[in-house]
């Protein structure tokens, strides 16, 4: 494993994430109060791209099922969250039934911690060890 340059600090403003790919590994860079962290860019539940989710302080939330992870450690904070959609009661019954079936199937999928990667900043260049 070696450090590889992946981005510039300017590419990842405070409180944002950025998707990068290094040697076939997808990584989400997260800027938490000026410190850059690197974790797997695949949710530990169903592989959704976490860099498309939201970052609040050190917690990244999956855009698909709202599982949450600490980007400083990769540890899962909470697993999948079941959400109700506004107006769902107005949707056709077949659609409601299909969503319920999908929810039942995915509810048993275990959520795993994220892989975290050592990183460092040299000037404005971000390096990740992969």
N, CA, C and O atoms as a GROMACS GRO file, in nm:
protein
  520
    1UNK      N    1   0.085  -0.119   0.000
    1UNK     CA    2   0.000   0.000   0.000
    1UNK      C    3   0.089   0.124   0.000
    1UNK      O    4   0.191   0.130   0.069
    2UNK      N    5   0.047   0.222  -0.079
    2UNK     CA    6   0.123   0.346  -0.085
    2UNK      C    7   0.026   0.464  -0.095
    2UNK      O    8  -0.090   0.448  -0.131
    3UNK      N    9   0.076   0.582  -0.062
    3UNK     CA   10  -0.004   0.703  -0.073
    3UNK      C   11  -0.012   0.745  -0.219
    3UNK      O   12   0.088   0.749  -0.290
    4UNK      N   13  -0.134   0.778  -0.263
    4UNK     CA   14  -0.159   0.820  -0.399
    4UNK      C   15  -0.231   0.954  -0.395
    4UNK      O   16  -0.325   0.972  -0.317
    5UNK      N   17  -0.187   1.049  -0.478
    5UNK     CA   18  -0.255   1.178  -0.485
    5UNK      C   19  -0.393   1.158  -0.548
    5UNK      O   20  -0.404   1.096  -0.654
    6UNK      N   21  -0.499   1.211  -0.482
    6UNK     CA   22  -0.634   1.188  -0.530
    6UNK      C   23  -0.712   1.315  -0.562
    6UNK      O   24  -0.807   1.311  -0.641
    7UNK      N   25  -0.674   1.428  -0.502
    7UNK     CA   26  -0.750   1.551  -0.524
    7UNK      C   27  -0.674   1.668  -0.464
    7UNK      O   28  -0.569   1.654  -0.403
    8UNK      N   29  -0.732   1.785  -0.485
    8UNK     CA   30  -0.683   1.908  -0.424
    8UNK      C   31  -0.776   1.945  -0.309
    8UNK      O   32  -0.895   1.914  -0.313
    9UNK      N   33  -0.723   2.009  -0.209
    9UNK     CA   34  -0.806   2.056  -0.097
    9UNK      C   35  -0.919   2.144  -0.150
    9UNK      O   36  -1.029   2.144  -0.095
   10UNK      N   37  -0.893   2.221  -0.256
   10UNK     CA   38  -0.996   2.306  -0.315
   10UNK      C   39  -1.113   2.227  -0.373
   10UNK      O   40  -1.222   2.281  -0.389
   11UNK      N   41  -1.092   2.099  -0.404
   11UNK     CA   42  -1.197   2.014  -0.459
   11UNK      C   43  -1.297   1.968  -0.353
   11UNK      O   44  -1.405   1.918  -0.386
   12UNK      N   45  -1.261   1.983  -0.225
   12UNK     CA   46  -1.345   1.931  -0.116
   12UNK      C   47  -1.364   2.041  -0.011
   12UNK      O   48  -1.299   2.038   0.093
   13UNK      N   49  -1.453   2.138  -0.038
   13UNK     CA   50  -1.477   2.244   0.060
   13UNK      C   51  -1.529   2.187   0.193
   13UNK      O   52  -1.580   2.075   0.198
   14UNK      N   53  -1.515   2.264   0.299
   14UNK     CA   54  -1.564   2.223   0.432
   14UNK      C   55  -1.710   2.180   0.424
   14UNK      O   56  -1.791   2.245   0.358
   15UNK      N   57  -1.743   2.072   0.492
   15UNK     CA   58  -1.878   2.015   0.502
   15UNK      C   59  -1.928   1.955   0.371
   15UNK      O   60  -2.049   1.944   0.350
   16UNK      N   61  -1.836   1.915   0.284
   16UNK     CA   62  -1.875   1.848   0.159
   16UNK      C   63  -1.799   1.718   0.143
   16UNK      O   64  -1.703   1.689   0.215
   17UNK      N   65  -1.845   1.639   0.045
   17UNK     CA   66  -1.776   1.515   0.010
   17UNK      C   67  -1.740   1.520  -0.138
   17UNK      O   68  -1.792   1.601  -0.214
   18UNK      N   69  -1.650   1.431  -0.174
   18UNK     CA   70  -1.609   1.422  -0.315
   18UNK      C   71  -1.576   1.276  -0.345
   18UNK      O   72  -1.506   1.210  -0.269
   19UNK      N   73  -1.628   1.227  -0.457
   19UNK     CA   74  -1.600   1.091  -0.502
   19UNK      C   75  -1.468   1.089  -0.577
   19UNK      O   76  -1.443   1.174  -0.663
   20UNK      N   77  -1.383   0.992  -0.543
   20UNK     CA   78  -1.260   0.968  -0.619
   20UNK      C   79  -1.247   0.817  -0.637
   20UNK      O   80  -1.304   0.738  -0.562
   21UNK      N   81  -1.170   0.778  -0.736
   21UNK     CA   82  -1.144   0.637  -0.758
   21UNK      C   83  -0.994   0.618  -0.773
   21UNK      O   84  -0.927   0.687  -0.851
   22UNK      N   85  -0.941   0.524  -0.694
   22UNK     CA   86  -0.798   0.498  -0.693
   22UNK      C   87  -0.774   0.349  -0.706
   22UNK      O   88  -0.820   0.271  -0.622
   23UNK      N   89  -0.703   0.310  -0.809
   23UNK     CA   90  -0.671   0.169  -0.830
   23UNK      C   91  -0.796   0.080  -0.822
   23UNK      O   92  -0.792  -0.029  -0.766
   24UNK      N   93  -0.906   0.129  -0.879
   24UNK     CA   94  -1.030   0.053  -0.880
   24UNK      C   95  -1.109   0.058  -0.751
   24UNK      O   96  -1.212  -0.008  -0.740
   25UNK      N   97  -1.063   0.135  -0.654
   25UNK     CA   98  -1.133   0.147  -0.526
   25UNK      C   99  -1.205   0.280  -0.523
   25UNK      O  100  -1.146   0.385  -0.548
   26UNK      N  101  -1.336   0.276  -0.492
   26UNK     CA  102  -1.413   0.401  -0.485
   26UNK      C  103  -1.407   0.454  -0.343
   26UNK      O  104  -1.430   0.382  -0.246
   27UNK      N  105  -1.374   0.583  -0.333
   27UNK     CA  106  -1.350   0.648  -0.204
   27UNK      C  107  -1.430   0.777  -0.198
   27UNK      O  108  -1.440   0.850  -0.297
   28UNK      N  109  -1.486   0.804  -0.081
   28UNK     CA  110  -1.549   0.933  -0.054
   28UNK      C  111  -1.454   1.013   0.034
   28UNK      O  112  -1.418   0.970   0.144
   29UNK      N  113  -1.414   1.129  -0.014
   29UNK     CA  114  -1.337   1.222   0.068
   29UNK      C  115  -1.437   1.311   0.139
   29UNK      O  116  -1.533   1.357   0.078
   30UNK      N  117  -1.416   1.337   0.265
   30UNK     CA  118  -1.507   1.422   0.343
   30UNK      C  119  -1.425   1.526   0.417
   30UNK      O  120  -1.325   1.494   0.482
   31UNK      N  121  -1.468   1.651   0.406
   31UNK     CA  122  -1.400   1.760   0.475
   31UNK      C  123  -1.479   1.797   0.599
   31UNK      O  124  -1.587   1.855   0.590
   32UNK      N  125  -1.425   1.761   0.715
   32UNK     CA  126  -1.488   1.790   0.843
   32UNK      C  127  -1.407   1.899   0.912
   32UNK      O  128  -1.300   1.873   0.967
   33UNK      N  129  -1.459   2.020   0.909
   33UNK     CA  130  -1.394   2.135   0.973
   33UNK      C  131  -1.248   2.152   0.930
   33UNK      O  132  -1.162   2.186   1.012
   34UNK      N  133  -1.222   2.128   0.801
   34UNK     CA  134  -1.088   2.148   0.748
   34UNK      C  135  -0.999   2.025   0.749
   34UNK      O  136  -0.888   2.029   0.695
   35UNK      N  137  -1.045   1.917   0.808
   35UNK     CA  138  -0.969   1.792   0.808
   35UNK      C  139  -1.032   1.698   0.706
   35UNK      O  140  -1.153   1.678   0.705
   36UNK      N  141  -0.948   1.639   0.621
   36UNK     CA  142  -0.997   1.549   0.517
   36UNK      C  143  -0.991   1.404   0.566
   36UNK      O  144  -0.889   1.358   0.618
   37UNK      N  145  -1.103   1.333   0.550
   37UNK     CA  146  -1.112   1.191   0.583
   37UNK      C  147  -1.147   1.114   0.456
   37UNK      O  148  -1.208   1.169   0.364
   38UNK      N  149  -1.107   0.988   0.451
   38UNK     CA  150  -1.133   0.904   0.334
   38UNK      C  151  -1.195   0.772   0.380
   38UNK      O  152  -1.137   0.700   0.462
   39UNK      N  153  -1.314   0.743   0.326
   39UNK     CA  154  -1.383   0.617   0.356
   39UNK      C  155  -1.434   0.559   0.224
   39UNK      O  156  -1.437   0.626   0.121
   40UNK      N  157  -1.474   0.434   0.231
   40UNK     CA  158  -1.534   0.370   0.114
   40UNK      C  159  -1.653   0.453   0.066
   40UNK      O  160  -1.732   0.500   0.148
   41UNK      N  161  -1.667   0.469  -0.064
   41UNK     CA  162  -1.780   0.545  -0.120
   41UNK      C  163  -1.895   0.451  -0.154
   41UNK      O  164  -1.970   0.476  -0.249
   42UNK      N  165  -1.909   0.344  -0.080
   42UNK     CA  166  -2.021   0.251  -0.098
   42UNK      C  167  -2.082   0.225   0.038
   42UNK      O  168  -2.014   0.182   0.131
   43UNK      N  169  -2.211   0.252   0.049
   43UNK     CA  170  -2.282   0.232   0.174
   43UNK      C  171  -2.266   0.087   0.219
   43UNK      O  172  -2.269  -0.005   0.138
   44UNK      N  173  -2.250   0.069   0.348
   44UNK     CA  174  -2.238  -0.064   0.405
   44UNK      C  175  -2.368  -0.141   0.408
   44UNK      O  176  -2.373  -0.251   0.464
   45UNK      N  177  -2.474  -0.086   0.348
   45UNK     CA  178  -2.602  -0.155   0.344
   45UNK      C  179  -2.627  -0.212   0.205
   45UNK      O  180  -2.638  -0.334   0.189
   46UNK      N  181  -2.636  -0.125   0.103
   46UNK     CA  182  -2.663  -0.174  -0.032
   46UNK      C  183  -2.578  -0.105  -0.138
   46UNK      O  184  -2.622  -0.090  -0.252
   47UNK      N  185  -2.460  -0.063  -0.101
   47UNK     CA  186  -2.361  -0.010  -0.195
   47UNK      C  187  -2.397   0.122  -0.264
   47UNK      O  188  -2.339   0.154  -0.367
   48UNK      N  189  -2.490   0.197  -0.211
   48UNK     CA  190  -2.522   0.328  -0.271
   48UNK      C  191  -2.400   0.420  -0.255
   48UNK      O  192  -2.324   0.405  -0.159
   49UNK      N  193  -2.381   0.514  -0.347
   49UNK     CA  194  -2.266   0.604  -0.338
   49UNK      C  195  -2.286   0.707  -0.226
   49UNK      O  196  -2.371   0.795  -0.236
   50UNK      N  197  -2.208   0.695  -0.120
   50UNK     CA  198  -2.222   0.786  -0.006
   50UNK      C  199  -2.189   0.930  -0.040
   50UNK      O  200  -2.243   1.022   0.021
   51UNK      N  201  -2.102   0.951  -0.138
   51UNK     CA  202  -2.067   1.088  -0.176
   51UNK      C  203  -2.186   1.163  -0.233
   51UNK      O  204  -2.182   1.286  -0.246
   52UNK      N  205  -2.294   1.092  -0.268
   52UNK     CA  206  -2.417   1.156  -0.315
   52UNK      C  207  -2.511   1.185  -0.198
   52UNK      O  208  -2.616   1.246  -0.216
   53UNK      N  209  -2.473   1.141  -0.078
   53UNK     CA  210  -2.555   1.164   0.041
   53UNK      C  211  -2.523   1.299   0.103
   53UNK      O  212  -2.474   1.389   0.036
   54UNK      N  213  -2.552   1.312   0.231
   54UNK     CA  214  -2.529   1.438   0.300
   54UNK      C  215  -2.425   1.419   0.410
   54UNK      O  216  -2.414   1.312   0.470
   55UNK      N  217  -2.349   1.524   0.434
   55UNK     CA  218  -2.248   1.525   0.539
   55UNK      C  219  -2.287   1.634   0.638
   55UNK      O  220  -2.299   1.751   0.601
   56UNK      N  221  -2.306   1.595   0.763
   56UNK     CA  222  -2.333   1.691   0.870
   56UNK      C  223  -2.230   1.664   0.979
   56UNK      O  224  -2.230   1.558   1.040
   57UNK      N  225  -2.144   1.762   1.002
   57UNK     CA  226  -2.030   1.746   1.092
   57UNK      C  227  -1.952   1.623   1.046
   57UNK      O  228  -1.901   1.623   0.934
   58UNK      N  229  -1.940   1.518   1.126
   58UNK     CA  230  -1.862   1.401   1.086
   58UNK      C  231  -1.950   1.283   1.044
   58UNK      O  232  -1.900   1.172   1.028
   59UNK      N  233  -2.079   1.306   1.027
   59UNK     CA  234  -2.173   1.198   0.994
   59UNK      C  235  -2.217   1.210   0.848
   59UNK      O  236  -2.269   1.312   0.804
   60UNK      N  237  -2.194   1.101   0.773
   60UNK     CA  238  -2.240   1.095   0.634
   60UNK      C  239  -2.365   1.007   0.632
   60UNK      O  240  -2.369   0.900   0.693
   61UNK      N  241  -2.466   1.053   0.559
   61UNK     CA  242  -2.594   0.982   0.550
   61UNK      C  243  -2.614   0.932   0.409
   61UNK      O  244  -2.603   1.008   0.312
   62UNK      N  245  -2.644   0.805   0.398
   62UNK     CA  246  -2.664   0.741   0.268
   62UNK      C  247  -2.787   0.801   0.198
   62UNK      O  248  -2.891   0.820   0.262
   63UNK      N  249  -2.776   0.829   0.068
   63UNK     CA  250  -2.890   0.886  -0.004
   63UNK      C  251  -3.002   0.786  -0.031
   63UNK      O  252  -3.112   0.826  -0.067
   64UNK      N  253  -2.975   0.657  -0.015
   64UNK     CA  254  -3.075   0.556  -0.050
   64UNK      C  255  -3.163   0.516   0.068
   64UNK      O  256  -3.285   0.531   0.062
   65UNK      N  257  -3.103   0.467   0.174
   65UNK     CA  258  -3.183   0.420   0.288
   65UNK      C  259  -3.148   0.492   0.418
   65UNK      O  260  -3.193   0.452   0.525
   66UNK      N  261  -3.069   0.598   0.409
   66UNK     CA  262  -3.039   0.687   0.521
   66UNK      C  263  -2.960   0.625   0.635
   66UNK      O  264  -2.968   0.672   0.748
   67UNK      N  265  -2.885   0.519   0.606
   67UNK     CA  266  -2.790   0.468   0.706
   67UNK      C  267  -2.686   0.577   0.730
   67UNK      O  268  -2.657   0.656   0.640
   68UNK      N  269  -2.631   0.582   0.850
   68UNK     CA  270  -2.535   0.686   0.884
   68UNK      C  271  -2.404   0.626   0.932
   68UNK      O  272  -2.401   0.523   0.999
   69UNK      N  273  -2.293   0.696   0.896
   69UNK     CA  274  -2.160   0.650   0.929
   69UNK      C  275  -2.074   0.767   0.975
   69UNK      O  276  -2.093   0.880   0.930
   70UNK      N  277  -1.980   0.739   1.065
   70UNK     CA  278  -1.884   0.839   1.110
   70UNK      C  279  -1.766   0.836   1.013
   70UNK      O  280  -1.696   0.735   1.004
   71UNK      N  281  -1.743   0.944   0.940
   71UNK     CA  282  -1.636   0.945   0.840
   71UNK      C  283  -1.498   0.946   0.904
   71UNK      O  284  -1.399   0.918   0.836
   72UNK      N  285  -1.489   0.980   1.032
   72UNK     CA  286  -1.358   0.982   1.097
   72UNK      C  287  -1.308   0.842   1.131
   72UNK      O  288  -1.189   0.821   1.150
   73UNK      N  289  -1.401   0.746   1.139
   73UNK     CA  290  -1.364   0.608   1.177
   73UNK      C  291  -1.418   0.503   1.080
   73UNK      O  292  -1.364   0.392   1.074
   74UNK      N  293  -1.522   0.536   1.005
   74UNK     CA  294  -1.590   0.439   0.919
   74UNK      C  295  -1.698   0.360   0.992
   74UNK      O  296  -1.767   0.279   0.931
   75UNK      N  297  -1.713   0.383   1.122
   75UNK     CA  298  -1.810   0.307   1.202
   75UNK      C  299  -1.954   0.346   1.167
   75UNK      O  300  -1.985   0.463   1.146
   76UNK      N  301  -2.040   0.244   1.162
   76UNK     CA  302  -2.182   0.268   1.140
   76UNK      C  303  -2.241   0.333   1.265
   76UNK      O  304  -2.216   0.289   1.378
   77UNK      N  305  -2.320   0.438   1.243
   77UNK     CA  306  -2.390   0.504   1.353
   77UNK      C  307  -2.531   0.447   1.362
   77UNK      O  308  -2.579   0.416   1.471
   78UNK      N  309  -2.596   0.435   1.248
   78UNK     CA  310  -2.730   0.375   1.244
   78UNK      C  311  -2.748   0.306   1.110
   78UNK      O  312  -2.693   0.349   1.008
   79UNK      N  313  -2.824   0.198   1.111
   79UNK     CA  314  -2.850   0.124   0.989
   79UNK      C  315  -2.961   0.188   0.907
   79UNK      O  316  -2.996   0.304   0.927
   80UNK      N  317  -3.014   0.111   0.817
   80UNK     CA  318  -3.120   0.155   0.728
   80UNK      C  319  -3.237   0.215   0.807
   80UNK      O  320  -3.274   0.166   0.913
   81UNK      N  321  -3.292   0.322   0.753
   81UNK     CA  322  -3.408   0.387   0.814
   81UNK      C  323  -3.525   0.374   0.718
   81UNK      O  324  -3.515   0.409   0.600
   82UNK      N  325  -3.636   0.323   0.769
   82UNK     CA  326  -3.756   0.312   0.687
   82UNK      C  327  -3.824   0.448   0.682
   82UNK      O  328  -3.853   0.508   0.785
   83UNK      N  329  -3.848   0.495   0.562
   83UNK     CA  330  -3.910   0.626   0.544
   83UNK      C  331  -4.046   0.611   0.480
   83UNK      O  332  -4.071   0.520   0.401
   84UNK      N  333  -4.134   0.704   0.514
   84UNK     CA  334  -4.262   0.706   0.443
   84UNK      C  335  -4.257   0.822   0.345
   84UNK      O  336  -4.200   0.928   0.373
   85UNK      N  337  -4.316   0.802   0.231
   85UNK     CA  338  -4.317   0.904   0.127
   85UNK      C  339  -4.445   0.984   0.135
   85UNK      O  340  -4.553   0.927   0.148
   86UNK      N  341  -4.435   1.119   0.127
   86UNK     CA  342  -4.557   1.200   0.127
   86UNK      C  343  -4.648   1.160   0.011
   86UNK      O  344  -4.601   1.143  -0.101
   87UNK      N  345  -4.775   1.146   0.038
   87UNK     CA  346  -4.872   1.112  -0.065
   87UNK      C  347  -4.874   0.964  -0.101
   87UNK      O  348  -4.943   0.925  -0.195
   88UNK      N  349  -4.802   0.884  -0.028
   88UNK     CA  350  -4.794   0.741  -0.060
   88UNK      C  351  -4.932   0.676  -0.056
   88UNK      O  352  -4.961   0.585  -0.133
   89UNK      N  353  -5.016   0.723   0.035
   89UNK     CA  354  -5.150   0.665   0.046
   89UNK      C  355  -5.235   0.693  -0.078
   89UNK      O  356  -5.340   0.631  -0.097
   90UNK      N  357  -5.190   0.786  -0.163
   90UNK     CA  358  -5.262   0.818  -0.286
   90UNK      C  359  -5.210   0.739  -0.407
   90UNK      O  360  -5.273   0.739  -0.513
   91UNK      N  361  -5.096   0.671  -0.389
   91UNK     CA  362  -5.037   0.594  -0.499
   91UNK      C  363  -5.121   0.470  -0.527
   91UNK      O  364  -5.192   0.421  -0.438
   92UNK      N  365  -5.115   0.418  -0.649
   92UNK     CA  366  -5.189   0.295  -0.680
   92UNK      C  367  -5.149   0.181  -0.586
   92UNK      O  368  -5.033   0.171  -0.545
   93UNK      N  369  -5.244   0.098  -0.551
   93UNK     CA  370  -5.220  -0.012  -0.457
   93UNK      C  371  -5.106  -0.102  -0.503
   93UNK      O  372  -5.027  -0.148  -0.421
   94UNK      N  373  -5.098  -0.130  -0.634
   94UNK     CA  374  -4.992  -0.216  -0.686
   94UNK      C  375  -4.854  -0.157  -0.657
   94UNK      O  376  -4.760  -0.229  -0.624
   95UNK      N  377  -4.843  -0.024  -0.669
   95UNK     CA  378  -4.716   0.044  -0.642
   95UNK      C  379  -4.684   0.036  -0.493
   95UNK      O  380  -4.570   0.008  -0.455
   96UNK      N  381  -4.783   0.060  -0.409
   96UNK     CA  382  -4.764   0.050  -0.265
   96UNK      C  383  -4.721  -0.092  -0.226
   96UNK      O  384  -4.630  -0.110  -0.145
   97UNK      N  385  -4.786  -0.192  -0.285
   97UNK     CA  386  -4.751  -0.331  -0.255
   97UNK      C  387  -4.608  -0.364  -0.299
   97UNK      O  388  -4.535  -0.433  -0.228
   98UNK      N  389  -4.568  -0.313  -0.415
   98UNK     CA  390  -4.433  -0.338  -0.465
   98UNK      C  391  -4.330  -0.276  -0.372
   98UNK      O  392  -4.229  -0.339  -0.340
   99UNK      N  393  -4.353  -0.154  -0.328
   99UNK     CA  394  -4.260  -0.089  -0.236
   99UNK      C  395  -4.253  -0.163  -0.102
   99UNK      O  396  -4.146  -0.175  -0.044
  100UNK      N  397  -4.365  -0.210  -0.055
  100UNK     CA  398  -4.367  -0.287   0.071
  100UNK      C  399  -4.285  -0.415   0.055
  100UNK      O  400  -4.209  -0.452   0.145
  101UNK      N  401  -4.300  -0.483  -0.058
  101UNK     CA  402  -4.225  -0.606  -0.083
  101UNK      C  403  -4.075  -0.579  -0.088
  101UNK      O  404  -3.996  -0.655  -0.032
  102UNK      N  405  -4.036  -0.472  -0.155
  102UNK     CA  406  -3.895  -0.434  -0.162
  102UNK      C  407  -3.843  -0.402  -0.022
  102UNK      O  408  -3.733  -0.444   0.015
  103UNK      N  409  -3.922  -0.329   0.055
  103UNK     CA  410  -3.883  -0.295   0.192
  103UNK      C  411  -3.863  -0.418   0.278
  103UNK      O  412  -3.769  -0.425   0.357
  104UNK      N  413  -3.952  -0.515   0.263
  104UNK     CA  414  -3.939  -0.639   0.341
  104UNK      C  415  -3.812  -0.716   0.302
  104UNK      O  416  -3.743  -0.770   0.387
  105UNK      N  417  -3.783  -0.720   0.173
  105UNK     CA  418  -3.664  -0.791   0.126
  105UNK      C  419  -3.535  -0.724   0.174
  105UNK      O  420  -3.442  -0.792   0.217
  106UNK      N  421  -3.529  -0.592   0.168
  106UNK     CA  422  -3.406  -0.522   0.203
  106UNK      C  423  -3.389  -0.501   0.352
  106UNK      O  424  -3.278  -0.472   0.398
  107UNK      N  425  -3.495  -0.513   0.430
  107UNK     CA  426  -3.485  -0.488   0.574
  107UNK      C  427  -3.395  -0.589   0.644
  107UNK      O  428  -3.346  -0.562   0.754
  108UNK      N  429  -3.373  -0.703   0.584
  108UNK     CA  430  -3.290  -0.807   0.646
  108UNK      C  431  -3.143  -0.798   0.607
  108UNK      O  432  -3.060  -0.874   0.657
  109UNK      N  433  -3.111  -0.706   0.519
  109UNK     CA  434  -2.972  -0.689   0.477
  109UNK      C  435  -2.897  -0.615   0.587
  109UNK      O  436  -2.936  -0.506   0.628
  110UNK      N  437  -2.792  -0.676   0.633
  110UNK     CA  438  -2.713  -0.619   0.741
  110UNK      C  439  -2.632  -0.500   0.691
  110UNK      O  440  -2.582  -0.501   0.578
  111UNK      N  441  -2.617  -0.398   0.774
  111UNK     CA  442  -2.536  -0.282   0.741
  111UNK      C  443  -2.399  -0.298   0.807
  111UNK      O  444  -2.391  -0.329   0.926
  112UNK      N  445  -2.292  -0.276   0.731
  112UNK     CA  446  -2.156  -0.295   0.780
  112UNK      C  447  -2.083  -0.161   0.792
  112UNK      O  448  -2.120  -0.063   0.727
  113UNK      N  449  -1.982  -0.160   0.876
  113UNK     CA  450  -1.895  -0.043   0.886
  113UNK      C  451  -1.828  -0.018   0.751
  113UNK      O  452  -1.820  -0.108   0.667
  114UNK      N  453  -1.781   0.103   0.732
  114UNK     CA  454  -1.709   0.140   0.610
  114UNK      C  455  -1.560   0.116   0.629
  114UNK      O  456  -1.508   0.124   0.740
  115UNK      N  457  -1.494   0.087   0.520
  115UNK     CA  458  -1.348   0.082   0.522
  115UNK      C  459  -1.298   0.226   0.524
  115UNK      O  460  -1.344   0.309   0.445
  116UNK      N  461  -1.206   0.256   0.612
  116UNK     CA  462  -1.147   0.390   0.611
  116UNK      C  463  -1.003   0.378   0.562
  116UNK      O  464  -0.939   0.274   0.577
  117UNK      N  465  -0.954   0.486   0.505
  117UNK     CA  466  -0.823   0.487   0.443
  117UNK      C  467  -0.738   0.596   0.508
  117UNK      O  468  -0.787   0.707   0.530
  118UNK      N  469  -0.612   0.567   0.538
  118UNK     CA  470  -0.524   0.672   0.589
  118UNK      C  471  -0.508   0.780   0.482
  118UNK      O  472  -0.496   0.751   0.363
  119UNK      N  473  -0.508   0.903   0.526
  119UNK     CA  474  -0.490   1.014   0.432
  119UNK      C  475  -0.396   1.118   0.489
  119UNK      O  476  -0.367   1.120   0.609
  120UNK      N  477  -0.348   1.203   0.401
  120UNK     CA  478  -0.265   1.315   0.446
  120UNK      C  479  -0.278   1.428   0.344
  120UNK      O  480  -0.312   1.406   0.228
  121UNK      N  481  -0.250   1.547   0.390
  121UNK     CA  482  -0.254   1.664   0.303
  121UNK      C  483  -0.113   1.723   0.300
  121UNK      O  484  -0.050   1.742   0.403
  122UNK      N  485  -0.066   1.750   0.180
  122UNK     CA  486   0.065   1.812   0.160
  122UNK      C  487   0.041   1.938   0.078
  122UNK      O  488   0.018   1.930  -0.043
  123UNK      N  489   0.047   2.052   0.143
  123UNK     CA  490   0.011   2.176   0.075
  123UNK      C  491  -0.137   2.172   0.043
  123UNK      O  492  -0.220   2.166   0.134
  124UNK      N  493  -0.171   2.175  -0.085
  124UNK     CA  494  -0.312   2.165  -0.126
  124UNK      C  495  -0.346   2.028  -0.184
  124UNK      O  496  -0.459   2.006  -0.228
  125UNK      N  497  -0.249   1.937  -0.183
  125UNK     CA  498  -0.271   1.805  -0.242
  125UNK      C  499  -0.314   1.705  -0.135
  125UNK      O  500  -0.257   1.698  -0.027
  126UNK      N  501  -0.418   1.627  -0.170
  126UNK     CA  502  -0.470   1.522  -0.082
  126UNK      C  503  -0.417   1.388  -0.129
  126UNK      O  504  -0.424   1.356  -0.247
  127UNK      N  505  -0.364   1.311  -0.035
  127UNK     CA  506  -0.313   1.178  -0.064
  127UNK      C  507  -0.388   1.076   0.022
  127UNK      O  508  -0.420   1.103   0.138
  128UNK      N  509  -0.417   0.960  -0.036
  128UNK     CA  510  -0.483   0.851   0.035
  128UNK      C  511  -0.398   0.726   0.018
  128UNK      O  512  -0.346   0.700  -0.090
  129UNK      N  513  -0.386   0.649   0.125
  129UNK     CA  514  -0.308   0.525   0.120
  129UNK      C  515  -0.400   0.411   0.080
  129UNK      O  516  -0.494   0.377   0.152
  130UNK      N  517  -0.372   0.351  -0.038
  130UNK     CA  518  -0.450   0.238  -0.087
  130UNK      C  519  -0.358   0.123  -0.124
  130UNK      O  520  -0.405   0.018  -0.168
   0.00000   0.00000   0.00000
